Amino acid sequence: MKLDREKAKSTLLDHHSSQEYYPQNQYPNVVNANGQYLSPYIPYIGKSYFDSKPRVLIYAMAQNLARAPRLVKAWLEKPDKGLLRQYYDQATPRVHVNPYDDGHLKVIAALTLSLSPESSFTPTDSVDDFVAVTNLVKFSFYRESKDGSRLDVNPPKGIYDEAYAVKAIPACLKAQVDPMRFPQGVGYTPQVITKYQGFTLTVIVQR
């Protein structure tokens, strides 16, 4: 089956329905809104992602929503309960994953596409149209400050063993991750390599 953006979103929604994971059953400090928890969101997929080579899938670490309770509540009130939140504000030229929007990951993506002889990307194109972007861990965690307010905190180490994104998403998106391994800043081990449906995903951690 030839995938496109909409088919990929539908496939991942179906996968979510069959492979739900509830971190709140294992960890006491999962961000929520009055006891309601956000499910893992569907990654941002650029409109030209499936028509481009190489297909660049970019990971940030985890969402940081401990200080955004109104946003969490607003997403939970949507018909899809926030699963498609990366697509709510398509008029804004942002992917809404801050390490990508505001950091060096977008530059790395543009360089990767520019240097590939197979790529149709040009300097006048929006790199956002040619990439897929997500968080490795799609849940937010918090810690309480001395005054009782909630602050963002990195996910527990063990949750990476349950991160379905490591296998399901690259397979569905037919991601081609360069074996030269650009640092992506995820995980706790020095290097994570996983093979799934013929693809090799390599992630290097910057400590």
N, C-alpha and C positions, 0 to 999 in steps of 0.2 A: 504494500500500500504506500503510495506516494503521500508523504505528509506535507501539510502546509500549516500555517500559523493556527488557523481555527481547528483543524483536526488534532493538532498537537495539544491545544488547550483542552479539547474534549477528551482526549485520551488520558491526560493527566488528571482531569476531574474524575474520570471513571476509576483510575488507579487509586486516587485518594479515597473514594467511597469503599474500595475493597481492602485498603491497607491502612486504615486509620490508626493513628498512634496518639495516645493521650498522656503527655508528659506530666500532667497534673496528678496522675495516679502514682507517680514515682517521685516527684519533686514538689516540695511545699511552696516554692517561690516562683511559680510560673505567673507571668503577668496576665491579669484577667480584669473584667469589668463586672463587678457585683456577682462574682462566681461564674461568669460566662467566659469561655476561652476561645480564642481565635484558632481556627484550623490552619494547617500549612497552606500558604498561598500558591497559586499557579505562577510560575516564573514569568518575567517579562520576556517576550519573544518579539524581536524586531520584524517589521513587515517584510523585509527582504532576506531574513535569516535563512530560510530554506532554499533560496535561489542563489546563495553565495557560497563560495569555498575560499578558505576553510571556514567551517562553522565554528564560531568562537563562543564558548559558554564560559561565563565569568561568575565566580563565587565571591561573595563577601562572607563574613563569619556568621553573624546572627542579627536578628532585628533587635533594636533597642527602643522599646515602647513603654518602659516603666513610667516615664514622665509624660505620657500622652494618653491618659485614660479617656478623654473625650473622643479622640480619634479611634481608639479601640471600640468604644461604645457605638460610634457612628458606623463603623464597618460591620459590627455584629447585627446592626439593624437593617443591613442590606439583604435583598433576597438570597444572595449567594453566601451570606455570612462572612464576607470579606475574602472569599477564596480568589476572586478576580480583582482584588484591589489594585494590582499593578496597572490595570486598564481603565480605572475610573476617570482619570484626568488626562485624557489623551491630547488635549489642547496645549498642555504645558510641555515644553521640550525637556522633560526630565524622565528618567526611568524610575525614580523614587526609591533607589537604593543608594544611600549617601556615599559609601566608599567608592562607588562607581561614578556617581554624578559629580562628586566634589574632589575625588582623589586621582591617583595615577592610573587606575585600572582602565579608564576610558582612553588614556593616551597609549597604554600598552595595546589595547584592542585596535586602535587606529594604526599603530605601527605594524602589528601583526598582519592586518589586512592589506596595508600598503605594500608590504614586502613580499606578499604571496603572489606568484605569477598567475595563479588561478583566480584571484579575486577580481571582482568587477568594481570594487570600492574605489572611489576617486576622492581627491581632497575637497571637492565641493559637496560631497555626500554627508549626511548625518550618520555618524558611526552607530548611533542608537538603532538605526534601521537594520543593521547587519549583524547584531549580536543578540545573545540571550543572556539575561542577568538574573541572579537569584542569590539567596542566602543559603549556605550549607545547612544551617539550623534555622527552621522557620518558626521558632518560638522565642519569646522574650522572657528573660528572668530578671528578678529584682533583688535588691537587698535594702534593708531599712536603715536609714541614717539615725543618728542620735535623737533627732527631733521627731522621728517616726515617719518621715517622708520616704517615698520609694525612689531608689536610684538604680540605674542600669548596672548590670553585672554580666560577665561572660557566662555562657552556658556551662553546666556541670560537664566534667570530662567524659563521663560514661555515655552521654547522650549521642556522641558521635558514632557510637556503635549502632544506634537506631536511626541514623539520618538516612532516610530512604532516598534523599536527593543524590547521594553519592552514586547510586546505581541506576535508579529508575529514570531520573531526568536525563543524564547523558545518553542513555539508550534510546529514549523516546525522541529526543531532539537530534539524534544522530551526531552528537557533538564530536568534533575533531580537535582534541587538545594537543597542542604542540609538544612533542616529547622533550623539547629543550626546557620545558617547565618554567614558565614565568612564575615568580613568587606570587602567591595569592592570599597568604595570610590566614589560612584556616586550619583548624585541627590542633592537636597537642603533641602528636608524634612528629619526629623529624621529617618523615615522608610517608605519605599514604598512596599506595598504588592499588587500584582495583581493576579487574577485567570484567567486562559485562557485554555480552552480545558482540564480541569481536572488537570492542573498543578498549583502549587503555587510557585510564584517567590518572594523571599524575598531579599530585598536589604537594607543594613544598611550603613549609611553615617558616616564617621569619620570626625569630624570637626577640 
